[in-house]
Amino acid sequence: MRDAFIARLTEHAKADRDIVLVTGDLGFGVLTDFAKNYPEQFINAGVAEQNMTGLATGLALAGKTVFTYSIANFPILRCLEQIRNDAAYHDANVNVVAIGGGFSYGALGMSHHATEDLAIMRALPQVTVLSPGCLWETEEITSALPKIPGACYFRLDKSHAGRTGREGEKLEIGKARQLREGSDVTLLTTGGILGEAIACADSLASKGVTCDLFSYHTISPFDEQSMLSSLEKTGCLVTLEEHVLTGGLGSIAAEVCLDASVYPKKSKRLGITGGYCSKVGDQNYLRGVYGLTAADVEASILQTLKG
């Protein structure tokens, strides 16, 4: 996803000199060509994420379209006050790009696990929260970001579901994408774990259990109607996310159901539980630890359907 983002952003930077990329001393190799070809549109703010965000806000208020870029939690948790008070409050076009969503940097330990970020960022008013599941979604969102007013949070994952865009399809910010159609389960997912969800849905279909599978590339604003319409048909809601259950996709879905007085007959939220992860390993290993692989999700859905 990181490479897809940089490639698409480079295309837009060539055509729009108001696009500025600010990094927190990160991206050597990945950002080298961008910095070389567009030196006036690139700033290395150093390991100083709070200053990076304040700088980005100033540039945005001066008319620039700014992207801040760093690993996992560093561009958000270290400078949450600056995002809230400077960028979001002033509706500045600051696009906070976090690479390494979920367990992407699993081997580096909990300091690099971005597993609470969606809950934190969606709690901020006037911030658009985006979490693509594939390379195509990443590219299309990158193209849309300069046109979205106000601050945005863009969560990029190491894993992805390949390219799920269909011929002639247009991605709409705030509108979930339906990738499979079924009658038994409404399955919602966000982020790179979409690949596991697709594999799960296809395996279930071979067993006669079909899913309405939605990729929620936009967390805030949330597409309520797609989920509610599907639930009228299936009556079973399952959410899947590489994120803590508190405040994430599953929480949003539950909130929407409560506000709409829609109560699924069966439901299950799949995500990270049990406190901070003290285990070290790659993303696939840690997904297995928390029961988030395609096989694990399939087993959970079958058990949920049995009631």
Residue pairs with C-beta under 8 A, 6 or more apart in sequence:
1 99
1 132
1 135
1 138
1 156
1 157
1 158
1 160
1 192
2 30
2 99
2 156
2 158
3 30
4 135
4 138
4 139
4 142
5 97
5 138
5 139
5 142
5 154
5 156
6 30
6 31
6 34
7 139
8 138
8 139
8 142
8 143
9 19
9 21
9 34
9 67
9 142
10 33
10 34
10 37
10 38
12 19
12 142
12 143
12 146
13 19
13 21
13 34
13 38
13 41
14 37
14 38
16 65
16 146
17 40
17 41
18 63
18 64
18 65
19 41
19 64
19 65
19 66
19 67
19 146
20 41
20 42
20 43
20 56
20 59
20 64
20 65
20 66
20 67
21 31
21 34
21 38
21 41
21 42
21 43
21 66
21 67
21 69
22 42
22 43
22 44
22 45
22 52
22 55
22 56
22 59
22 66
22 67
22 68
22 69
23 31
23 42
23 43
23 44
23 45
23 52
23 68
23 69
23 70
24 45
24 46
24 47
24 48
24 49
24 52
24 68
24 69
24 70
24 74
24 75
25 44
25 45
25 46
25 47
26 69
26 70
26 71
27 69
31 42
31 69
34 41
34 42
35 42
35 44
43 55
45 51
45 52
45 55
46 52
49 68
49 70
49 74
49 75
49 78
49 79
50 78
50 79
50 81
50 82
52 68
52 70
52 75
52 79
53 68
53 75
53 79
53 82
53 83
53 86
53 87
53 94
53 96
54 82
54 86
56 66
56 68
56 87
56 92
56 94
57 66
57 82
57 86
57 87
57 90
57 92
57 94
59 66
60 66
60 87
60 92
60 93
60 94
61 90
61 92
64 93
65 93
65 95
65 145
65 146
66 92
66 93
66 94
66 95
67 95
67 97
67 145
68 75
68 94
68 95
68 96
68 97
69 75
69 97
69 99
70 97
70 98
70 99
71 98
71 99
71 100
71 105
71 112
72 98
72 99
72 100
72 101
72 104
72 105
72 112
72 113
72 114
72 117
73 98
73 111
73 112
73 113
73 114
73 117
74 98
75 96
75 97
75 98
76 83
76 96
76 98
76 117
76 120
76 121
76 153
77 117
77 120
80 120
83 94
83 96
83 124
83 127
83 151
84 124
86 92
87 94
87 96
87 151
88 124
88 125
88 126
88 127
88 150
88 151
89 126
91 126
91 149
91 150
91 151
92 150
92 151
93 146
93 148
93 149
93 150
93 151
94 151
94 152
95 145
95 151
95 152
95 154
96 121
96 151
96 152
96 153
96 154
97 154
97 156
98 114
98 117
98 153
98 154
98 155
98 156
99 156
99 158
100 112
100 114
100 156
100 157
100 158
101 114
101 117
101 131
101 155
101 156
101 157
101 158
101 191
101 192
101 242
102 113
102 114
102 115
102 157
102 159
102 191
102 192
102 193
102 242
102 243
102 283
103 113
103 115
103 242
103 277
103 282
103 283
103 286
103 287
104 114
104 157
104 158
104 159
104 192
104 283
105 112
105 113
105 114
105 158
106 112
106 113
106 280
106 281
106 282
106 283
106 285
106 286
107 280
107 281
107 282
109 280
110 276
110 277
110 278
113 277
114 155
115 242
115 243
115 244
115 272
115 277
116 243
116 244
116 246
116 247
117 153
117 155
117 243
118 129
118 131
118 155
118 190
118 219
118 241
118 243
118 247
118 248
118 249
119 243
119 244
119 246
119 247
119 248
119 251
120 247
121 127
121 129
121 153
121 220
122 129
122 219
122 220
122 247
122 252
123 247
124 151
126 150
126 151
127 150
127 151
127 152
127 153
127 220
128 148
128 150
128 151
128 152
128 153
128 173
128 218
128 220
128 221
129 152
129 153
129 155
129 218
129 219
129 220
130 141
130 145
130 152
130 153
130 154
130 155
130 173
130 217
130 218
130 219
131 155
131 157
131 190
131 191
131 216
131 217
131 218
131 219
132 138
132 141
132 155
132 156
132 157
132 160
132 191
132 192
132 217
133 157
133 160
133 161
133 164
133 189
133 190
133 191
133 192
133 193
133 194
133 195
133 215
133 217
134 160
134 161
134 162
134 163
134 164
134 165
134 194
134 195
134 215
135 160
135 162
135 163
136 163
136 164
136 165
136 171
137 164
137 165
137 171
137 177
137 215
137 217
138 156
138 160
140 165
140 170
140 171
141 154
141 171
141 173
141 217
142 154
144 171
144 173
145 152
145 154
148 173
155 191
157 191
157 192
157 193
157 242
158 192
158 283
159 192
159 193
159 195
159 283
160 192
160 194
160 195
161 192
161 194
161 195
161 197
161 198
161 215
162 195
164 177
164 179
164 194
164 198
164 215
165 171
169 177
171 177
171 217
173 218
174 218
174 221
174 222
174 223
175 218
175 223
175 226
176 188
176 214
176 215
176 216
176 217
176 218
176 223
176 226
176 227
177 214
177 215
177 217
178 212
178 213
178 214
178 226
179 194
179 198
179 201
179 213
179 214
179 215
180 187
180 198
180 201
180 202
180 205
180 210
180 211
180 212
180 213
181 210
181 212
182 201
182 205
182 209
182 210
182 211
182 212
182 213
182 234
183 210
183 212
183 233
183 234
184 204
184 209
184 210
184 211
184 234
184 236
184 305
185 204
185 209
185 210
185 211
185 212
185 234
185 236
185 237
185 238
185 301
185 305
186 211
186 212
186 214
186 227
186 230
186 231
186 233
186 234
186 236
186 237
186 238
186 264
187 197
187 200
187 201
187 211
187 212
187 213
187 214
187 238
187 239
187 240
187 301
188 214
188 216
188 227
188 237
188 238
188 239
188 240
188 249
188 253
189 197
189 213
189 214
189 215
189 216
189 239
189 240
189 241
189 249
190 215
190 216
190 217
190 219
190 241
190 243
190 249
191 241
191 242
191 243
192 242
193 240
193 241
193 242
193 287
193 292
194 215
196 240
196 287
196 292
196 293
196 294
196 297
197 213
197 215
197 240
197 294
197 297
198 213
199 294
200 211
200 294
200 295
200 297
200 298
200 301
201 210
201 211
201 213
203 294
203 295
203 298
204 210
204 211
204 298
204 301
204 302
205 211
209 301
209 302
209 305
211 301
212 230
212 233
212 234
214 226
214 227
214 230
216 222
216 223
216 249
219 249
219 252
222 252
222 256
224 256
224 260
227 237
227 253
227 256
228 256
228 257
228 260
228 262
231 237
231 257
231 262
231 264
235 264
235 265
235 266
236 264
236 265
236 266
236 267
236 304
236 305
237 253
237 257
237 264
237 266
237 267
237 268
238 267
238 268
238 269
238 270
238 297
238 300
238 301
238 304
239 249
239 250
239 253
239 268
239 269
239 270
239 271
240 249
240 270
240 271
240 292
240 297
241 248
241 249
241 250
241 270
241 271
242 271
242 272
242 287
242 292
243 249
243 271
243 272
244 271
244 272
244 273
245 251
245 269
245 271
245 272
245 273
248 271
249 271
250 269
250 270
250 271
251 269
253 269
254 267
254 269
256 262
257 263
257 264
266 304
266 305
266 307
267 304
268 300
268 301
268 304
270 291
270 292
270 297
270 300
271 290
271 292
272 290
272 292
273 290
277 286
277 289
277 290
279 285
279 286
279 289
281 289
284 293
287 293
287 296
288 296
291 297
291 300
